[in-house]
Amino acid sequence: MVTYDINEKRVNKVRKILKKYFTWVQNSVFEGEITLGKLEKCKRELLSVIEKDEDSVYFYEMEYKLVCNKKVLGQEKNYDSIII
């Protein structure tokens, strides 16, 4: 899972990078499975865009699929079809 708090000037660039690697599930939230190699590539791309003194990107790693369950109250949204 990845969440972010990015300056408005850079948010679209960050979202575009994350959409290459993860599924966009909510405004600043992405989720999905990724290899370590692709994760490192994603982080390098993000570092080329973000300002470390202003922006934050949080990566939540779940090592075991069995201990992570997603429960949704209400409608589960799919943002993949939204074009920005």
N, C-alpha and C positions, 0 to 999 in steps of 0.2 A: 504494500500500500504506500502511496506517495501523496503527501499534501504539501501545499505551498502557500506562502504569503509573499507576494512579489509586487514590486512597484508597478503601477498601472502601465508605465511606459514599456515594460518588458514582459508583461503577463502573456501576451499573445505568442511571443517567441518561445517562452517556457512551455506553454500549453502545446504548441506545435511539436516541440521535441518530445514531450511526455507521451503524446498521442502515437508516436512511432513505436513506443515500447509497451505501453499500458492501455487499459480501457478507461475512458473518462466516465466517471460515475456521478460526479457532482461538481459544482463550480470549481473548487480547488482540490478535488480528490480524484486520484487515479488508483486503479488496482489491477493486478494481474501477476502471472508467473513470468520469470525472466531468468536467463542464465547469468552466472557471475560475469562472464565476458561482456554480455550486452548491458548489464547493469553498470559496469565500469565505463563503457562507451557512452551511455546515457549521462552519467555523472560528468564526464569530460565535456560533453556538449553543453550541459547546463552551466558548468563553470565558465564557459566562454561567453555566456549571455548575462548571468546574474551579477549583481554588485554585492559582494560578500558583506559589506558594512550596512546594507539596506534590506536585502532579500533573505528569505529562508525557504529551504526545501527540506522536508522531513521524509525519511525513508523508514518504513516499518517492515522489518523482515520477520516472517513466520517460517521457522525452519521445518516445522512439522504440520502438514496439512490437516492432520487429525485433530489438532488442538485449536484450530481456527475455524469458527463457524460464523457465517454472516446471516443475520436475521434482519429483515426489513419490515418496518411497520408502515403500512400504506403502500403506495405504488412504487415499485422499483423503476427508476428512470434510466433511460438509455440515451446518452448524449452523443453517441457516435453519428447520428444523422444530422446534427446541427452543424452548419457551416459557419465558421467565423473568419 
